[in-house]
Amino acid sequence: MKAELIRTPKSGVRHDEQYTHRTLPGFPKGAAAMSYVNKEQIERAKRLDLLTYLQMYEPAELVRCSRNVYTTRTNDSLKISNGKWYWWSRGIGGRSALDYLIKVRGMPFPDAVLRIEGVHPGNILMVSQSCQQRTSTARLELPEPYENSHRVIAYLSKRGIHRSVIDYCFETGRLYESRRYHNAVFVGFDQEGTPRYAAIRGTTSTRYMGEAAGSDKRYSFSLSASENSTELHLFESAIDLLSYCTLEHLAGRDWREAHKLSLAGIYRPRTNGENSTPPSALMHYLQCFPQVNRLVLHLDNDEPGRLAAATIQRLLSPALLIFDEPPKFGKDVNNDLMEFRRRRGEPSR
């Protein structure tokens, strides 16, 4: 569909709340317009609330007053709370970052839209430094490896994971079997190749799930793309991630073509959703791979998974093209894989 362009002058224009006008009273015929924005850009800009915008783009401007109330360094009578903002000294308020840029900053409408469009996850600096960007001082204590990984191979094969995917993880050091308890250990690395995180999954009927001591969740289990991909697929667990890789392999596609990241468990936004921040692992990955502009969500098909997907979309949709692709069968991506194999009459291994 061809995008419909809306042309507005650089300054001196009052825009209506629906942003659908095409003619501007008092705008002289033939005068040069300075900025262009289309309907898709406007809709994306309108979805971004002020708190998220300041957290993402101007963290130094944001000041926390109390648990759920913020102000700005420039205007201390402007308060942000429950997804809305109000400038008490001027008697004006709104909900979106777009309203703020126009009413408080005095930016022309198209410039405000383009400013929000320019927010990119590679430049995000979250205000919550202690939660999102702190450097873990704890030393990662990886479980001692066993002499072989036969039980882990058998377990993952039973879960439907293709042997080529399993072997790749072994070869790259991302997966091994622990000596004690024979658990599957999924390792996450920093960009220097140093292990910084380890998820531990039991291979018996006890279904143990945990993390190695000293794990830094920013470096959760992931598979980077073999080429300079702009697409990232997001999962709740390492097994879901490997299940998706297997589905891609069975479909005859290159499962290393795009980036893949697990969140080391369900991401739990705050109950009201208004003051939530994106998962630290996701934000760190986007900072490491700033070329990523497309995010595909494969979170669980249950209430926590749907809430997490909706929250991530709300927080990051102005900066990324986001697609929500929950499992088609059952709760998670591994259920999808097992059902796919069953319908094709294929063995799990």
LINQUIUR-V69047 format. One record per residue. PSI is psi in whole degrees, -180 to 180 (NA if undefined). OMEGA is omega in whole degrees, -180 to 180 (none if undefined). Layout:
BEGIN
{{PSI OMEGA} {PSI OMEGA}}
END
This chain:
BEGIN
{{133 -180} {129 -180} {137 178} {119 -177} {142 176} {121 -176} {130 179} {152 180} {163 -175} {-35 -176} {167 174} {26 -177} {136 173} {127 180} {149 178} {168 -172} {-21 -179} {-12 178} {39 -177} {2 -176} {151 177} {-20 178} {145 -175} {112 179} {135 177} {-2 179} {114 -172} {143 179} {136 177} {-5 179} {147 -176} {130 174} {143 -171} {-25 -175} {149 178} {135 173} {146 179} {174 -174} {-37 -180} {-41 178} {-41 -180} {-45 -179} {-40 178} {-41 -179} {-38 -179} {-22 -178} {-15 -175} {119 179} {165 -173} {-42 -178} {-46 180} {-41 179} {-48 -179} {-38 177} {-39 -176} {-41 -166} {-30 -178} {61 -176} {-30 -180} {-19 -179} {-16 -173} {132 179} {130 -180} {126 180} {-43 179} {-168 -174} {-45 -175} {16 -178} {133 179} {160 170} {-175 178} {154 179} {-34 -178} {-41 -177} {95 -176} {-8 175} {0 176} {121 -176} {143 -180} {124 -179} {142 175} {39 176} {4 -180} {167 175} {152 178} {130 179} {96 -170} {-37 -178} {-20 180} {-13 179} {31 178} {153 -179} {-176 180} {-167 -179} {-42 -171} {162 173} {-31 179} {-45 176} {-44 -178} {-48 -177} {-34 -179} {-50 -173} {-35 -177} {-48 -178} {-17 179} {24 -179} {141 172} {148 -176} {-52 -178} {-35 179} {-37 178} {-43 178} {-47 -179} {-31 177} {-45 179} {-39 177} {-28 -177} {-8 178} {124 -180} {140 -179} {-27 179} {-19 -179} {4 -174} {129 173} {103 -175} {145 179} {-37 -177} {73 -175} {-38 -176} {-25 -178} {-41 -169} {-28 -172} {14 -179} {148 176} {123 -178} {128 179} {-11 180} {143 179} {131 180} {127 179} {91 -179} {138 176} {147 179} {132 -178} {151 175} {166 -177} {-21 175} {177 -177} {33 -175} {-42 -177} {-37 178} {-41 178} {-45 180} {-41 -179} {-50 -178} {-35 177} {-38 177} {-29 177} {3 175} {0 -177} {133 -178} {144 -176} {-33 180} {-34 177} {-44 178} {-47 -178} {-39 179} {-42 180} {-38 176} {-46 -176} {-31 -179} {5 178} {11 -178} {-13 -174} {139 172} {174 179} {132 -180} {149 179} {-45 180} {128 177} {-10 179} {42 177} {158 171} {129 -179} {117 -180} {118 -171} {137 174} {141 -175} {157 169} {-178 -174} {-13 176} {0 180} {14 179} {129 177} {130 -179} {-9 -176} {148 175} {120 172} {139 -177} {128 -178} {127 179} {147 -179} {8 180} {-175 -178} {-9 180} {-22 178} {43 179} {138 175} {130 180} {-169 179} {151 175} {147 178} {138 179} {9 -180} {138 176} {111 -173} {-18 178} {-22 -176} {39 -177} {167 -173} {131 -178} {163 172} {111 179} {156 -178} {149 180} {-25 177} {-175 -177} {71 -175} {151 176} {10 -175} {137 178} {131 176} {134 -173} {134 -177} {161 177} {-36 -175} {164 178} {-38 -179} {-37 174} {-42 179} {-47 -180} {-30 176} {-42 178} {-41 177} {-40 179} {-43 178} {-41 177} {-42 179} {-45 -179} {-25 178} {0 178} {19 179} {159 179} {108 -175} {-4 176} {9 -175} {-32 -177} {161 176} {148 178} {135 -176} {136 173} {152 -177} {8 179} {44 -179} {175 -176} {136 172} {125 -177} {98 176} {165 177} {154 -173} {-45 -179} {-14 176} {-17 -171} {-41 -175} {22 180} {155 173} {154 -178} {162 180} {139 -177} {-37 179} {-41 180} {-47 -178} {-39 180} {-41 -180} {-41 179} {-33 177} {-35 179} {-29 -179} {74 -174} {-13 179} {-14 -179} {125 178} {4 -178} {124 -178} {128 179} {121 -177} {129 177} {45 -178} {164 -171} {154 -179} {54 175} {180 -175} {-47 178} {-40 180} {-39 179} {-38 177} {-43 179} {-43 -180} {-44 -179} {-39 -179} {-43 178} {-41 177} {-44 -179} {-40 -176} {-34 -170} {-5 -177} {-28 176} {-23 -175} {-24 -176} {153 169} {113 -170} {134 177} {131 179} {113 -179} {78 179} {164 179} {144 179} {-29 -177} {122 176} {-160 -170} {-40 -172} {-180 -176} {-32 177} {-36 174} {-39 176} {-46 -178} {-47 -178} {-39 178} {-39 177} {-46 179} {-40 -180} {-44 -178} {-29 178} {-2 179} {29 -177} {153 173} {157 -178} {-29 -176} {NA none}}
END
